[in-house]
């Protein structure tokens, strides 16, 4: 019999799992696991399950699923017969998306028709600000992220009316905001004024640059009541710039991925992220011995038919706070000092002066002690700025500042705020 100490911890609300038994899995979790085994041949091939009630000892033996394994095996591994996928595409029962997923190659994600919208609705219902938009018509504008495929983010070189889907307008015609000429920002500003959306959603870097474009043109869009930060890790600097462009608008952090759906939702920069319980189970796996509140997360999706995920290792680290959770970011994007203190974008944000209008920044480690802070701003960084960042990094770090016209995204199309040396 296992002890209570060895019982896995979960980030879900207590009502979702119920009281955790030291030996047996909660019925809701076991039911989902057996459903996943029934839908996808991948999991029985990796680790067969017995028919007896599942114990935690058995649960721990289920191999963790990684992005690398999905890429290597391919999306066909989730189906007994590839022809089922082909028929599903032809009959519009399935659709597929591509996500950068991992540096080893793109990941193809197959999803059943309607799943993305359904799990988005459940994520909205999990937050009071977003819940008000469920099951009623409203207007939304989206700045789609780099690399987003055409089904979830249908931006194309089409005139305005043909980018209007069910009350949502996809604003960008190309996927790199730093390639936008001034005329492109002019068009986006005009469309925002024409649509008068209640909700604005986008990658935080995009939204920050949009705020810059609106400020430059003295454009206001008072209809915007809610800004959703999604697709990427936000900086407090992005949030401040967005707040200046859309004063009074609530900012909601909606975290997830193409392959797993939306996992956490909360108020931006309030450390109160909560699991979208109806979408997933989130297992908390201790990350560092000297940091008991930092965890890796293993995701088990709920009610997913195509490509269900079981104990899926996202690569993200979360911190437990008194009010919920904070997403620290990808494990590879976190810097650990010699004294064991973890430095994330959050710690860098704390020393960025509130009065310094920085539209975007990226801190890159170029050698053991040398770092470069690249930033996009309309003015030079204040004196002493580099020293403050160096103090946060510790270990005798030296920081050089570089003001840029733009900062290139990574090869995957994503923006990393912190880029330590690969270990």
Secondary structure, 3 states (H helix, E strand, C coil): CCCHHHCCEECCCHHHHCCCCCCECCHHHHHHHHHHHHHCHHHHHHCCCCCCCCEHHHHHHCCCECHHHHHHHCHHHHCCCHHHHHHHHHCCCEEEEEEEEECCEEEEEEEECCHHHHHHHHHHHCCHHHHCCCCCCCCEEEECCCCCCCCCCCCCCCCHHHHEECCEEECCCCCCHHHCCHHHHHHHHHHHHHHCCCEEEECHHHHHHHHHHHHHHCCCCCCCCEEEECCCCCCHHHHHHHHHHCCCCEEEEEEEECCCEEEEEEECCCCCEEECCCCEEEEEEEEECCEEEEEEEEEEECCCCCCCCCCEEEEEEEEEECCEEEEEEEHHHCEECCCCCEECHHHHHCCCCCCCCEEEEEEEECCCCEEEEEEEECCCCCCCHHHHHHHHHCCCCEEEEEECCCCCCCCCCCCCCEECCCC
